[in-house]
Every structure is written in structure tokens, then in C-alpha cells.
């Protein structure tokens, strides 16, 4: 192996170790009971996230590429496979909160064993396995964000309103004036330009942009309060038909975790709303209704990506080794909240899934989902990029999802 290959392998090993350690650090404040509960079928227990990301590395790296490797426990793949049909039957997703065994400590022990085996095998792994380790790192970073959003959902169900961690006091910044950025017109290129990307970000291709403008910042809590005060949740003409049905069926009156007294529940417990901070935990339905109320619309993913292609995705309020942060005022396009677009999550022209079972990772979800762009305060720093395509169904709002407006020029 050439020296440059050694350097790349060593760098990969450092990033793998850093990523795996951050997941453990996130779980450190939790009891076994905290880590086992599942607040709703779309969320997963914290313990499950620790186990599933370990299953990924054990299955696709150690089992498939390390001769003689034996599974830590042959029963556990059934429990911790998520949706990979190629790996056989698995435990039902809505019942992950029923997995009281293995314990949190047993899962940590399993992680330690897998990490030790990964470190020992890394210098001799074939190129294909190294590419899967990169995918595994990116996959675990996604689960770090899910870990935080899911534990927030779990703690929000507790009348004692426990805190996951401390956070700075709400900012005293005034709201940045809303301004409109002229977007480019004509043919532009979107999609991953190089480096690591998920298959859904490829291939890079041309799209036609029509005259438009995009907001310089996200919609704030204070602006959302005005939407509520103006009967936004009670005006059917603002809503898509499915969205209005959702509002009525679920008695939706405000963003998730908001309370009548002007507070909201966060990872740092109950706090007063910061009116200057970006609104979060809103669905696509709510985002679309707000945009219509504001005399605007949601951007397309191509408009958003082209507008912020040169922005630094490392800048912004995001998760790092210092721990999770709250959405704050004054952030750029990356950080604070993921931003809904009006674009359905569909394949790009020429899209091809990855070979093998990992090809199930993205492509099979290209139905009934909408694209979000940017990053959130729970996204690991360095994970996102302009071409990144986050996606959720239109009713989802337990993630840190917010709104950036656009309009026709």
C-alpha cells in the first residue's frame, strides 16, 4: 500500500473513532430506562440507535470482509436491522421500545468489541470495505441527529419535563430584517460535485431555474406567533387539502413542543420562546400554509442548492464535540433548522442505487417524501453540504425542521 493510501486509511480511522465516541458521549447522561423507551412509531429508542449503528459496521464490514469474524451475538441482527430486506426478517419498528434486553451496558460492550475489531482490521481491509466504512460514518452521523430528536420526543412525554443537557440562555438579538436574494436564472447544475455523497445526490445534472428570489433567513418564532394570532391554523384556504385534514384530525394549533404560556420544550427542558430564533418542529403542511399566508412559497431544492452552493457548511449552530445546541438567531443556511422545500424526493436523471444490500439505503423511499436542505442544531458539524437531500413525509415535525421562504420574481 502506498504511503498516500496509508494516510487516507489513518484519517478514516480517526474519523471513525471520533464518530463512534460522539455517539457514546451523547448516550452518557441516559439511564437504561431513558434509553429503552420509544415515544412514537417513527422514533427509536436511544439504545436502539447505539445498537443499530453497531450492527451496520459488524454486518457490512466485519462479517462480510474480515475472514473468520464471528458475530458478537447471532440473535441481535434480528433486533437491530432497520429496513434492509436483503438482511432478512427483523423486529417490527413500532415495537422497538419493547426491547428491554440486551441492556444498555450490554450494547455498550458490544460496541467496544466491534470498535476493537474494526481498528484491528482497518489496515488490511479492501477498498470496497473502506468505502463502506465511510458510508457507515455518515450513517452513524445521521443516527446521532435522530438520537437527539428521538430523546427530545421521549422526554417531552414525561410530565416531569426532564432535561437532556444544559444550554445557553436565549439570545437577546433582534430579528434580522427579512430581505430577498435574487436567484440565478437559466440552466444551473445541482447534485454532488465530488467527494463523499449519498447515491440520491447523484448524478450532477442541469436544471432550469425561473426568475425567483429566496429569503436571506429562516422564519422566526415571533413571525410564527403572528401567523397563529391571525388564525393561520383556522383558515382552510391557506392549507393543502391533506394538510387541512391533518390539522383537523390531530387538533394542530401550534408547532410541536410549544405551550400556551409562550414556552416550548427543548433538550434543555422548558424554556421561553426566543422570538428571534428560527421556528422549528413544523411539518411540510405547516410550512406550506405559512408561506401562502406570507404571500410567498417554499423554494425548490434546486433554488435552495444554487443559492447556497458557495456557503460554508461548517458554519452555523450544529452538533459538535461540545454537545447539542438549541436553534439560535443569527445562523446561516447551514445549522439551526432543516428547511422544507416544495420538491418531492425523487430520483435525479440517471440515478442508480449502490450495489448490494446498502442500495436499499435511499432509493426505495422516493415516494411520498419532501426534500429538506441545510442542516440543524442536531446535525453533526461537517455532515451536511449544499447537495445534501434530507427527506421526510409531509406530516413529520419531530425533527428540527423549519422554513425559508421564496417567491417568484
N, C-alpha and C positions, 0 to 999 in steps of 0.2 A: 504494500500500500504506500502510495506517495505521501510525502510529508503534508501536502495540502489536504489530502484525504484524512490524515490523522487529525489535523487541526479541525476539520469540519466535524469529525466524529466526536472529538473532545468538546467542541462547542455544543453539539447536540446533547451530549451527556450532561453538561452543566445546565442547559435549559430544561432538560427532563427532570433533573434533581430539583431545580428551583420550582418548577411547576408542581411536582408531587408534594414538596414541602409546604407550599402555599395552601394546598387543599387540606393538609393536616392541621395547619395553623388556623384555618377557618373553622375547623371542627373542634378545636381545643376547648372552647368555652361550653360545649354541649354535654349534657348528661346522656346516658344511654336512652332514657325516655325521650328527651328532646330530639335525639337523632333517629328515633323509630317512627314517630307519628307522621301521618300523611294528611295534610289539610284538605285536599280535594283530589279527584282523579287525575287532573292534569299536572299536579305537582308530585314530587317524590320525596321520601324521607331523606334526611341528610346522610344517614348511614348507607342508604342505597346508592347515593351519588359516589361515596367513597369506594363502595364495593364495585359498582358498575365500571368506573374508570380503571379499576384494577383488573377486572375481568377482561377489559379491552386489551390491555397490554399482555396479560397472560395468554389470552386466546390467539391473538393475531401476530404476536411476536414470539413469545416463548414456546407455546405449543407448536406453532407452525414452522419456526425457523431455528430452534435450538434442539439438536438431536438428543434424545434421552430425557428431555424435560418431562416431569410428571406434575400433573395438576395438584395444587395445594389441597383441594377437596373436590372430588368429582361430582358432588351434588350441587355445588354452588353455581355453576354456569346456568342451570335451570332457573335459579333465583335472580340472577343479575344480568342476564341478556335482556336488552331493551326491546328491540323490534327487528332483529336480524333473523329473518326467516331461514336463511341459509345455515344458521346455527341450531335449528331445531326448535322444539317446543320450549315455552318459557312461562314463568309465573305471570298471572294476569296483572296488568299495570294498575288498575284501580284498587288492587289488594296488596300493594307493596307495603302499606302500613301494618300489615298483619305479620310481617317477617320479624318476629322478636328474636329469633336465633338465625344466624350467628349474632353474638353480641357486638357492640361497638368495639370493644377491646379485641375481639377475635378478628374483626375486619381490619383493624389497625395492624395486627400481627401478620395477616395475610398480605397487606400492602408492603410491609417491611420485607417479607420473603420475596415477593415479586420484584421489588426495587433492587434487592441484593442480586437476584438472578439477572435482571436487566443490566446492571452495572458490570457484572462479570462477563456477560455475553456480548456487550456492545462492540468491543474491538474486532470481533470475528463475524459480525452479522453481515449478510449480503446487502447489496444496495437496495433491493426491494424492501428488506426489513427496516432499513434506516428510513426509507420514505414513510413506512407505516408508523415508525416512532414519531416522526414529525406530525403525521396525522393524529396520532394519539395525544401529543402535547396540545394541539389545537382543540381536539375533542375534550380533553380534560379542562381546558380553559373555559369552554362553553359550559361545562358542568359546574365550574366554580361560580359562574353567574347564576345558573339555575339553583345551586345550593343556597345562595343568598336570597333569591326571590322566594324560594320554597320555604325557607326557615322564617322569613318575614310573614308569609301566609299562615304558617303554623302558629307563630307567636300571636298573630292578630286574632286567632280564635280563642285565646286564653283571656278570660276576664281580668286576670291579674296584670295583663299587658307587660310581660317580661321584656327586658332589653337584651339584644344580642351583643351590643357593644356601645361604647361612648361615641359622641360626635360633637363637633364644634357647635357653638350657638348659631342660630340662624343669622344670615348675613344682614347687614344694615344698608346694603347697596340699594340705590333707587333703580327702578326698572329702566333698562336701556331703551331709548326710543326705537320704535319699530320703523325700519327702513326697508326699502325694496331694492334688491340687487338685480340688475339686468342680466338675464341669462343669454348664453350664446344661441344663435340660430343656425340652421342648416345641419349638415352631416357632422357628427362627432363620433368618437369611439368611446365605448364603455366596456367594462369587463376587466378581468385581471391582466395587468400589463406584464407581469413576470413575478418571480419569487413564489412563495407558497400561496396557494389559493385552493379553495374547495372546488369540486367539479362544477357546481352550479354557477360559479363566477366565470366560467369559460364556455366558448372561446371569446376573445375580444372581438368586437364587431361594431359596425356602424349603425347609428340610429339617427333619425331626423328629428331635430328639435324645432318647434314652432316658437314664435315670439312669446316670451314669458318673463316673469320676474319671480324671485324667490326671497323670502324674508331673511333678514340678517340675524335673527334669533328665533328661539322657540317661544311658543305661547306660555305665558306665566300663570301662576296660581291666581294672582289678582285679576287677570283678564278672564280666567275661567269663572271666578266668582261673579263677574259681571254677566257672563253667559247664563249662569244659574239664576241670577236675580231677574234677568229678562225672560224668564220662563223657557229657557232653552231646552230643558228636559220635558217640557209640557207642550211643545209646539210641533205637531206631527209633520208640518210642511218642511221642517229642517232635516228630517230623517229619511234615510233609505227605508224601504218597506220592511226588510228584515231587521234593521236596526230599531225601528219603532216597535215591532213585535217583541224584540229583545228587551227594550226598555219597559214595556208594559208587563211582560211575563215575569220580569225579575225586579220590578219596582225600583229601577235605577233612578237616582236623583242627584248623584254627585260622583266624582272619581272614587275608585276603590280606596279604602282606608281613611277617607275624610269623615269628620264628625260634625254635628250641628253647631258645636261651640267654637268653630274656627280652628280646630286642631286636626292633625292627621297622625296615623300610626306609622312608625318608621322602625328601622333596625335599632334605633336608639330610643325606642319607646314612643309614648305620646308626646307630640311637640306642636307648638303653634305653627300655623302655616306661614311660610316666608312668601309674601305676595310677589316678590321679585324673582323667585326661583321658578324654573320651568315646571309646569304641571306634569305629573306623571301618573302612571297606573290608569290610563284611559284606553278604551278599546278603539278599534278602527271605526266602529259605528259612531262613537262619541267624537272622534277626531274629524270625521267627515261632516257631522252635524255642526260642530263648532265652525269649521271652515265656511260652510254655507251661511251660517249666522253672521260671520265676519265679512261676508262679501268676497270671499276668496275660495280657494280649493286646496287640496293636498297636492304636493309636487309628484311628478312621476319619478321613478327611480333613476331614469336617465338624466332628468333635470337636476336632481339632487347630486348624483355622482359627478356630473360635469361641473357643477358649481363649486364643489369642494374637493376636486381631484388633487389640487396642489396644497391642501391644508394638511398640517402635520397631525396624524392620528395619535401621536404620543402625548399631545397636549390636551388637557381637559380634565374634568373630575372623573377619574376612573379608579378601579381597584388596583392596588399595588401591595407591596410587602408591608406597608403601614396599616393596611386593613381597609375595609369598605368605608365609603364616604356617602353623604347624602347629596342629592341633587342640589346644586347651588346656583346662584345667579352669576352671570359673567362668563359662562363657559362658551367654547367654540362649537363647531359642528360635531366634534367627537367628545363624548362624555356627557354626563348628566342624564340624558334620556335617549333611547332609541326613537327614531322619528318615522311615523307611519307615512308611506307613500300610497298613491292611488293605484299602484301597479300590482297586478296579480303575480304571484310567484309561479312563473312558467319557465320552461327551458329556453335558453338562448339558441339562435340559429346554429346548428352544428353541434349542439350539446351531446356529450357522451358520458355515461357514468363510468366510474372507476371499475376496473376488473375485479371479479371476485365478490365475496360477501360484503366487503366495505362499500361496494357500489350501491348498496341499499341506503347509504348514509343520507342522501339529499333527494335524489331524483324521484323517489316514489311518493314524496309529499307535495309534488307540484300539482295540487288540486285544492281549491277552496282556501288558499292562504294568500296573505298580502305581504309585500316586501317592506321591511323597515331598514333604515340606513343610519350609519353613525356608530354610536357606542353609548353605554350608560355608565352611571356611577358604580355599577356592579360588574362591568366588563373588565377583565384583566388588561392592564395597560400594555399596549403593543399587540393586542389580539386583533383589533379591527383595522380597516383600511377602506378607502373610498369605494372599492368594488365589492365589499362585503355585502352579502344578501341575507340578512336575518329575516325570518318569516314566522308568522303566527296566523291562526284563524281570526276572523274579524271580531269575535266576541272576547278574545283574550285580553286581560288587563292586569294580571298579577305580576307581569314583568314591568320593568321601568320603561314604560312606553309613553311618548309624548307627541307633540305636534309642532311642525314647522309649516307655515303657510306658503302658498304660491298663488299666482294669478296670471291670467292671460294679459299680454301687453297690448 
